[in-house]
Amino acid sequence: MHLRRAGKSRHEVKIFDLSAFGCKAEFIERPRLDERVWIKFAELNAIEAMDCWTTGFNVGLEFERPIHPAVFEMLVARLQNEGF
């Protein structure tokens, strides 16, 4: 998964606690609280999200729009096959 901040290059991130509404991400160059970012999962369009909390190198991202249930099921199945 990759995360991009406005005007910045994308960075690979680790994702935890994924739901249709958001996730927790771990990365070095963390965004500011309430900053908009875009997270990219393979084969999906980038998803706009907002940093709603930050602790150390972990941030909580709330998706601008929830992932459609059918798309979320497909994403979870693919991530499980990849050992997520």
C-alpha positions in Angstrom: 0.0 0.0 0.0 1.1 3.5 -0.7 0.2 6.8 0.9 0.6 10.2 -0.7 0.4 13.7 0.9 -0.6 16.7 -1.2 2.4 17.9 -3.2 4.6 15.0 -2.0 5.9 11.7 -3.4 4.1 8.5 -2.4 5.6 6.3 0.4 5.0 2.7 1.1 3.1 2.2 4.3 2.0 -0.7 6.5 -1.8 -0.9 7.1 -3.5 -2.3 10.2 -7.1 -2.5 11.4 -8.6 -2.0 8.0 -12.3 -1.4 7.8 -14.6 0.1 5.1 -14.4 3.4 7.0 -10.7 3.7 7.6 -7.5 2.1 8.9 -4.4 2.6 10.9 -1.2 3.2 9.0 2.5 3.1 10.1 5.1 5.1 8.3 8.0 7.5 8.8 6.9 10.8 7.3 3.6 11.1 9.0 1.0 13.7 8.0 -0.3 16.4 10.3 -3.5 16.0 12.2 -6.5 16.7 9.9 -4.3 16.6 6.8 -5.8 15.0 3.7 -3.9 12.1 2.2 -4.5 9.5 -0.5 -4.0 5.8 0.1 -3.5 3.4 -2.8 -4.3 -0.3 -2.7 -3.3 -2.4 -5.7 -5.9 -2.4 -8.5 -8.1 0.3 -6.8 -8.3 4.0 -7.3 -6.6 6.1 -4.6 -8.8 6.6 -1.6 -8.9 10.1 0.0 -8.6 10.0 3.7 -8.0 12.4 6.7 -5.5 11.9 9.5 -7.8 11.8 12.5 -5.2 10.9 15.1 -1.4 10.5 15.4 0.6 8.5 17.9 4.3 8.1 17.3 4.7 6.6 13.8 1.0 5.4 13.6 -1.9 7.5 12.3 -5.6 6.8 12.1 -7.0 7.5 8.7 -10.7 8.0 8.1 -11.8 7.5 4.5 -13.6 10.4 2.8 -16.2 7.9 1.6 -16.5 4.3 2.9 -15.3 1.6 0.6 -18.3 -0.1 -1.1 -19.1 -3.5 0.7 -18.4 -5.6 -2.4 -15.1 -3.8 -3.1 -14.2 -4.1 0.5 -14.8 -7.9 0.5 -12.7 -8.2 -2.6 -9.9 -6.1 -1.1 -9.9 -8.1 2.2 -9.8 -11.4 0.3 -6.8 -10.2 -1.8 -5.0 -8.9 1.2 -5.5 -12.2 3.1 -4.0 -14.1 0.1 -1.0 -11.8 0.4 -0.6 -12.6 4.1 -2.1 -9.3 5.4 
